[in-house]
Amino acid sequence: MFARIKKSGKKYQYLQIVENRKVKGKVKQRVIATIGRIDQMQAKGRVETLIRSLSRFSEQAMLILTGKSDVSAEAVKIGPTLIFERLWKETGIRKAIKRLLANRRFEFDVERAIFLTVLHRLMVSGSDRFCEKWRRDYRIEGTESLELHHLYRAMAFLGEVSKDQEDATSFASRCNKDLIEELEANDIAYILGTRMRRVNAIKNDVLSVGGRYREVHPEGVTSKDPSPLKVKQVVLNDKRYIVCMNPRQARKDAADRKAIIESLKLQLKKGPKSLVGNKGYRRYLSIDKHSARIDTDKVKSESRFDGKWVLTTNTNLSAEKVALKYKELWQVERVFRDVKSMLETRPVYHQRDENIIGHVFCSFLALMLRKELEKRLNNAGHLFEWSDIKQDLKALNQVTIEEGGKRFIIRSECKGHCGKIFQAVKVALPPTIREVV
């Protein structure tokens, strides 16, 4: 069924409602109704009135602007809030904060203030002092009345309660003897990375122990697949070690070393002095006073480290879980660097320890949400750059238009990875057009 213009003579045109139907296999048109002369209807605005009336019976309200009344429009970003609000609830962060607030009395919504600050940390790198202005461009329910001093007080609250929360497991990127002794003396579980080349027990003994590796992740085909990983457990002098290997990285290390050796052979022809300052070359050389040669024993020894790293732990976790937990630490360290950079490149306007702790703790809440999102995307088979995720979520807007006493909300189209992000988090997109009653 559709509308058409029917000419009558040379002067008049009539608006008709027509339907197509099949009669004996042929499509024929039947006029349902002749609405009226189009010139008269347009002059009196009856076309818009008719369409507006019909739109009441549509699942999606149609916005008709007559141009004869004042129209107000307001656009806000909705993508980040819809995604991270869902993760905020499903990770239990919202519930935990509400529980901590159960016996406290504040004249503002502390949970909303914390969420606002965390969302700000996720989406932009800037001072909390500008969070108030940043919020203007986003739809974040329950934050309309919050002011800057509310955000500072919320961070102070976080700082106070975080002092009472301690983690029983220690993760560190590198270990030393004193650290291990301190952790074991305090009966604290740990997973620590080792310096393979510097610790003789690991270099000479742990890496020399035979045995098969167990495959954790096979070599993938696409960039979305996790990095290949194999593990092997070694117990030496009552200490537990996990030897981890990435076969793909091992091949790369071997190829890089081969390229260095080939280059080294050419450089040796120029004399040993040109090689002394190059650390990459010196690793494979034996240098005398007046000569230098490639040390085959050093080359062979170095190959034992290809694609490997060694962990030590006193936990009861399986070798596979120890390796995976440690890999998660790499992401934490990356965020440490981001947080450090953020705190160094902008002033922190806090004088009390509680405020500073809360300030940093908000960054870790942001990390939890980011990690949860990346996990769900990975489970859905996606591997997106964080910058692309932010850009595509921020591109999802809604426009609220008021015209003729009615309000309509129009959602912009999904761009880039936005649709896949919503699917991975299982959040339904709002309707494209809807009327607000």
C-alpha positions as CSV (number, residue, x, y, z in Angstrom):
1,M,0.0,0.0,0.0
2,F,1.3,3.4,-0.9
3,A,0.4,7.0,-1.8
4,R,0.5,8.4,-5.3
5,I,-0.5,11.6,-7.2
6,K,-3.2,11.2,-9.8
7,K,-3.5,13.9,-12.4
8,S,-6.9,15.2,-13.5
9,G,-6.7,17.2,-16.7
10,K,-3.9,19.7,-17.0
11,K,-4.6,21.7,-13.8
12,Y,-5.4,19.4,-10.8
13,Q,-3.6,16.7,-9.0
14,Y,-5.1,14.4,-6.3
15,L,-3.5,12.5,-3.5
16,Q,-4.7,8.8,-3.5
17,I,-4.0,5.8,-1.3
18,V,-3.5,2.7,-3.5
19,E,-2.8,-0.9,-3.0
20,N,-1.2,-3.6,-5.2
21,R,-2.8,-7.0,-5.5
22,K,-2.5,-10.0,-7.7
23,V,-5.4,-11.0,-10.0
24,K,-4.8,-14.2,-12.0
25,G,-1.1,-13.9,-11.6
26,K,-1.0,-10.2,-12.6
27,V,-0.4,-7.2,-10.3
28,K,-3.2,-4.7,-10.4
29,Q,-3.7,-1.5,-8.5
30,R,-6.8,-0.6,-6.6
31,V,-7.6,2.9,-5.3
32,I,-8.5,2.7,-1.6
33,A,-9.3,6.4,-1.3
34,T,-8.8,9.7,-2.9
35,I,-7.8,12.0,-0.1
36,G,-8.1,15.4,-1.9
37,R,-6.5,17.9,-4.1
38,I,-2.8,18.0,-3.3
39,D,-2.4,21.8,-3.7
40,Q,-5.2,22.5,-1.2
41,M,-4.0,19.9,1.3
42,Q,-0.5,21.3,1.2
43,A,-1.7,24.9,1.6
44,K,-3.6,23.9,4.8
45,G,-0.9,21.6,6.2
46,R,-3.2,18.6,5.9
47,V,-0.6,16.2,4.5
48,E,1.5,16.6,7.7
49,T,-1.6,16.3,9.9
50,L,-2.5,13.1,8.1
51,I,0.9,11.6,8.4
52,R,1.2,12.6,12.1
53,S,-2.1,10.9,12.8
54,L,-1.1,7.7,11.1
55,S,2.2,7.7,13.0
56,R,0.3,6.9,16.2
57,F,-0.4,3.4,14.8
58,S,3.2,2.7,13.9
59,E,5.7,0.9,16.2
60,Q,8.1,3.7,15.5
61,A,6.8,7.2,15.8
62,M,7.6,9.4,12.8
63,L,8.8,12.9,13.4
64,I,7.2,15.4,11.2
65,L,8.5,19.0,11.3
66,T,6.0,21.4,9.9
67,G,8.4,24.4,10.0
68,K,5.6,26.4,11.6
69,S,6.5,26.0,15.2
70,D,9.6,26.3,17.4
71,V,11.7,23.2,17.6
72,S,14.2,22.4,20.3
73,A,16.8,19.7,20.0
74,E,19.4,18.2,22.4
75,A,22.0,15.6,21.5
76,V,23.9,13.5,24.0
77,K,26.2,10.4,23.8
78,I,24.6,7.2,25.0
79,G,27.0,4.4,23.9
80,P,29.5,4.5,26.8
81,T,26.9,4.7,29.5
82,L,24.7,1.9,28.1
83,I,27.7,-0.5,28.0
84,F,29.6,0.4,31.2
85,E,26.4,0.8,33.3
86,R,25.6,-2.8,32.5
87,L,29.1,-4.0,33.4
88,W,29.0,-1.8,36.5
89,K,26.0,-3.8,37.7
90,E,27.0,-7.3,36.4
91,T,30.5,-7.2,37.9
92,G,29.0,-6.5,41.3
93,I,30.7,-3.2,41.7
94,R,27.5,-1.2,42.1
95,K,26.2,-3.7,44.6
96,A,29.4,-3.7,46.6
97,I,29.4,0.1,46.8
98,K,25.8,0.2,47.9
99,R,26.5,-2.3,50.6
100,L,29.4,-0.1,51.9
101,L,27.1,2.8,51.9
102,A,24.3,1.1,53.8
103,N,25.1,2.7,57.2
104,R,26.4,6.0,55.9
105,R,24.3,9.1,55.3
106,F,25.2,11.5,52.5
107,E,23.1,14.3,51.0
108,F,24.1,13.2,47.5
109,D,24.2,9.8,45.6
110,V,27.8,8.6,46.3
111,E,27.4,5.6,44.0
112,R,26.4,7.8,41.1
113,A,29.3,10.1,41.8
114,I,31.8,7.2,41.7
115,F,30.3,5.8,38.5
116,L,30.5,9.2,36.9
117,T,34.2,9.5,37.9
118,V,35.0,6.0,36.7
119,L,33.3,6.5,33.3
120,H,35.2,9.8,32.9
121,R,38.5,7.9,33.5
122,L,37.5,5.3,30.9
123,M,36.7,7.7,28.1
124,V,39.1,10.6,28.5
125,S,42.4,11.6,30.0
126,G,41.8,14.7,31.9
127,S,41.5,16.3,35.3
128,D,38.5,15.4,37.5
129,R,37.9,19.1,37.7
130,F,36.6,19.0,34.2
131,C,34.4,15.9,34.8
132,E,31.5,18.2,35.5
133,K,31.7,19.8,32.1
134,W,32.4,16.5,30.4
135,R,29.2,15.0,31.8
136,R,27.1,17.6,29.9
137,D,27.6,15.7,26.6
138,Y,26.6,12.3,28.0
139,R,23.4,10.8,29.3
140,I,24.2,9.4,32.7
141,E,21.1,8.9,34.8
142,G,21.2,10.2,38.4
143,T,24.2,12.5,38.0
144,E,22.3,15.7,37.0
145,S,22.6,17.3,40.4
146,L,26.2,16.3,41.2
147,E,28.8,19.0,41.6
148,L,32.6,18.9,41.8
149,H,32.8,18.8,45.6
150,H,30.5,15.8,45.5
151,L,33.0,13.9,43.3
152,Y,35.9,14.8,45.7
153,R,33.8,13.6,48.7
154,A,33.0,10.3,46.9
155,M,36.7,9.7,46.3
156,A,37.5,10.4,49.9
157,F,34.8,7.7,50.8
158,L,36.5,5.2,48.5
159,G,39.9,6.0,50.1
160,E,38.5,5.4,53.6
161,V,36.9,2.0,52.8
162,S,39.8,0.8,50.6
163,K,42.1,0.9,53.6
164,D,40.1,-2.0,55.1
165,Q,40.3,-4.1,52.0
166,E,43.4,-6.3,51.5
167,D,44.3,-8.8,48.8
168,A,45.7,-12.1,50.1
169,T,47.6,-12.9,46.9
170,S,50.7,-11.1,45.7
171,F,51.5,-10.8,42.0
172,A,54.7,-9.1,40.9
173,S,56.4,-8.9,37.5
174,R,59.9,-9.8,38.9
175,C,61.0,-11.5,42.1
176,N,64.0,-11.4,44.3
177,K,65.2,-13.4,47.3
178,D,64.1,-10.9,49.9
179,L,60.7,-10.5,48.4
180,I,60.0,-14.3,48.4
181,E,61.2,-14.6,52.0
182,E,59.0,-11.8,53.1
183,L,55.9,-13.3,51.3
184,E,56.5,-16.8,52.7
185,A,57.2,-15.5,56.2
186,N,53.8,-13.8,56.1
187,D,52.1,-16.9,54.6
188,I,51.1,-14.9,51.5
189,A,50.5,-16.8,48.2
190,Y,52.4,-15.4,45.3
191,I,53.1,-15.8,41.5
192,L,56.3,-14.1,40.5
193,G,58.3,-13.8,37.3
194,T,62.0,-14.7,37.4
195,R,65.1,-13.4,35.7
196,M,66.0,-16.4,33.7
197,R,69.4,-15.2,32.6
198,R,70.6,-14.0,36.0
199,V,69.5,-16.8,38.3
200,N,71.9,-19.7,37.9
201,A,69.5,-22.3,39.4
202,I,66.9,-21.4,36.7
203,K,69.4,-20.9,33.8
204,N,71.4,-24.1,34.5
205,D,68.9,-26.4,36.1
206,V,65.2,-25.5,35.6
207,L,65.5,-24.9,31.9
208,S,67.5,-28.1,31.5
209,V,64.8,-30.4,33.1
210,G,63.2,-32.5,30.4
211,G,59.5,-33.3,30.1
212,R,56.7,-32.4,27.8
213,Y,54.9,-29.1,27.6
214,R,51.2,-29.0,28.0
215,E,49.3,-26.8,25.5
216,V,47.2,-24.1,27.0
217,H,46.4,-22.2,23.8
218,P,47.2,-23.5,20.3
219,E,48.6,-21.3,17.6
220,G,45.7,-19.4,16.2
221,V,44.9,-18.4,12.6
222,T,43.7,-14.8,13.1
223,S,44.8,-11.9,15.2
224,K,41.7,-12.4,17.3
225,D,43.0,-15.8,18.6
226,P,44.9,-15.8,21.9
227,S,48.7,-16.0,21.8
228,P,50.0,-19.6,21.7
229,L,51.1,-20.9,25.1
230,K,52.6,-24.1,26.5
231,V,53.6,-24.8,30.1
232,K,55.7,-27.2,32.0
233,Q,56.1,-27.6,35.8
234,V,59.5,-28.1,37.4
235,V,60.1,-28.6,41.1
236,L,63.6,-27.8,42.3
237,N,64.8,-27.6,45.9
238,D,61.2,-27.6,47.1
239,K,60.4,-24.6,44.9
240,R,57.8,-24.8,42.2
241,Y,58.6,-23.3,38.8
242,I,56.4,-23.0,35.7
243,V,58.3,-22.8,32.4
244,C,56.1,-21.0,29.8
245,M,56.7,-21.0,26.1
246,N,55.2,-19.2,23.1
247,P,56.2,-21.2,20.0
248,R,55.5,-18.3,17.7
249,Q,57.8,-16.0,19.8
250,A,60.4,-18.8,19.9
251,R,60.6,-18.8,16.1
252,K,60.8,-15.1,16.0
253,D,63.6,-15.1,18.6
254,A,65.5,-17.7,16.6
255,A,65.0,-15.7,13.3
256,D,66.2,-12.5,15.0
257,R,69.3,-14.2,16.4
258,K,70.1,-15.6,13.0
259,A,69.8,-12.2,11.4
260,I,72.1,-10.8,14.1
261,I,74.7,-13.5,13.5
262,E,74.7,-12.9,9.8
263,S,75.1,-9.2,10.3
264,L,77.8,-9.9,12.9
265,K,79.8,-11.9,10.4
266,L,79.9,-8.9,8.1
267,Q,80.8,-6.5,10.8
268,L,83.7,-8.7,12.0
269,K,85.5,-8.0,8.7
270,K,85.7,-4.3,9.7
271,G,87.5,-5.1,13.0
272,P,86.4,-5.7,16.6
273,K,86.3,-2.0,17.6
274,S,83.1,-1.4,15.6
275,L,81.3,-4.1,17.7
276,V,82.3,-3.2,21.3
277,G,79.5,-0.7,21.8
278,N,76.7,-2.9,20.4
279,K,75.0,-4.9,23.2
280,G,73.2,-7.1,20.7
281,Y,76.4,-8.1,19.1
282,R,78.4,-8.5,22.4
283,R,76.1,-11.2,23.6
284,Y,77.4,-13.6,21.0
285,L,81.1,-12.6,21.0
286,S,84.3,-13.6,22.6
287,I,86.5,-10.6,22.6
288,D,90.3,-10.6,23.1
289,K,92.6,-7.6,23.2
290,H,93.1,-7.5,19.4
291,S,90.4,-9.8,18.0
292,A,86.8,-10.9,18.3
293,R,85.0,-14.0,17.2
294,I,81.5,-15.5,17.3
295,D,81.2,-17.7,20.3
296,T,79.1,-20.7,19.3
297,D,78.6,-21.8,22.9
298,K,77.0,-18.4,23.7
299,V,74.8,-18.7,20.6
300,K,73.7,-22.2,21.6
301,S,73.1,-21.1,25.2
302,E,71.0,-18.2,24.1
303,S,68.7,-20.4,22.1
304,R,67.5,-22.1,25.3
305,F,65.6,-18.9,26.2
306,D,63.7,-18.6,22.9
307,G,60.0,-17.8,23.5
308,K,60.3,-18.7,27.2
309,W,59.7,-17.1,30.6
310,V,59.8,-18.8,34.0
311,L,57.4,-18.2,36.9
312,T,57.7,-19.3,40.5
313,T,54.7,-19.8,42.8
314,N,53.7,-21.3,46.1
315,T,50.0,-21.5,45.1
316,N,48.0,-24.7,44.5
317,L,46.9,-23.5,41.1
318,S,47.6,-25.7,38.1
319,A,50.5,-24.7,35.8
320,E,48.0,-23.5,33.2
321,K,46.2,-21.2,35.6
322,V,49.4,-19.8,37.0
323,A,50.5,-18.8,33.5
324,L,47.2,-17.3,32.6
325,K,47.0,-15.4,35.9
326,Y,50.4,-14.0,35.3
327,K,49.5,-12.9,31.8
328,E,46.6,-11.0,33.3
329,L,49.2,-9.1,35.3
330,W,50.7,-7.7,32.1
331,Q,47.5,-5.9,31.5
332,V,47.5,-4.6,35.1
333,E,51.0,-3.3,34.6
334,R,50.0,-1.6,31.4
335,V,47.3,0.2,33.3
336,F,49.8,1.0,36.0
337,R,51.8,2.8,33.4
338,D,48.7,4.5,32.1
339,V,47.7,5.6,35.6
340,K,51.2,6.8,36.4
341,S,51.3,8.8,33.2
342,M,47.9,10.2,33.9
343,L,48.9,11.3,37.4
344,E,52.2,12.7,36.2
345,T,50.8,14.8,33.4
346,R,48.0,16.4,35.4
347,P,47.9,17.9,38.9
348,V,46.2,16.0,41.7
349,Y,44.3,18.5,43.8
350,H,44.1,16.4,47.0
351,Q,45.8,16.9,50.4
352,R,44.4,14.1,52.4
353,D,45.6,10.5,51.9
354,E,42.0,9.2,51.6
355,N,41.3,11.5,48.7
356,I,44.5,10.4,46.9
357,I,43.8,6.7,47.5
358,G,40.2,7.2,46.2
359,H,41.6,9.1,43.2
360,V,43.8,6.2,42.2
361,F,41.2,3.5,43.2
362,C,38.8,5.0,40.7
363,S,41.4,4.2,38.0
364,F,41.4,0.6,39.1
365,L,37.6,0.4,39.0
366,A,37.9,1.7,35.5
367,L,40.4,-1.1,34.8
368,M,38.0,-3.7,36.1
369,L,35.3,-2.5,33.7
370,R,37.7,-2.3,30.8
371,K,39.0,-5.8,31.5
372,E,35.5,-7.2,31.7
373,L,34.5,-5.6,28.4
374,E,37.6,-7.0,26.7
375,K,36.9,-10.5,28.2
376,R,33.4,-10.5,26.8
377,L,34.6,-9.3,23.4
378,N,37.2,-12.0,23.4
379,N,34.5,-14.6,24.2
380,A,32.5,-13.4,21.3
381,G,35.6,-13.7,19.0
382,H,36.5,-10.0,18.8
383,L,39.8,-8.3,19.4
384,F,39.4,-4.5,19.0
385,E,41.8,-1.7,19.8
386,W,40.8,0.3,22.9
387,S,40.9,3.6,21.0
388,D,38.5,2.2,18.4
389,I,36.1,0.9,21.2
390,K,36.0,4.4,22.7
391,Q,35.5,6.2,19.5
392,D,32.7,3.9,18.2
393,L,30.8,4.0,21.5
394,K,31.1,7.8,21.7
395,A,29.7,8.0,18.1
396,L,26.4,6.6,19.3
397,N,24.1,9.5,20.1
398,Q,20.5,10.2,20.8
399,V,18.8,13.4,19.9
400,T,15.7,14.6,21.8
401,I,13.4,16.9,19.7
402,E,10.5,18.8,21.0
403,E,8.0,20.1,18.5
404,G,4.4,21.0,18.6
405,G,4.1,19.9,22.3
406,K,5.5,16.4,21.5
407,R,8.9,14.9,22.3
408,F,10.7,12.5,20.0
409,I,14.0,10.6,20.6
410,I,16.1,9.7,17.6
411,R,19.1,7.3,17.9
412,S,22.0,7.6,15.6
413,E,23.2,4.6,13.6
414,C,25.9,2.3,15.0
415,K,29.3,2.9,13.5
416,G,32.4,0.7,13.4
417,H,32.5,-1.9,16.2
418,C,29.6,-0.4,18.1
419,G,27.0,-3.1,17.2
420,K,29.3,-6.0,18.0
421,I,30.2,-4.4,21.3
422,F,26.5,-4.2,22.2
423,Q,26.0,-7.8,21.2
424,A,29.0,-9.0,23.2
425,V,27.7,-7.3,26.4
426,K,24.1,-8.3,25.5
427,V,22.7,-4.8,25.7
428,A,19.8,-4.0,23.4
429,L,20.1,-0.9,21.3
430,P,17.3,1.7,21.8
431,P,14.8,2.1,19.0
432,T,15.8,4.3,16.1
433,I,12.8,6.6,16.7
434,R,10.4,6.7,19.5
435,E,7.9,9.2,21.0
436,V,8.2,10.1,24.6
437,V,4.8,10.3,26.2
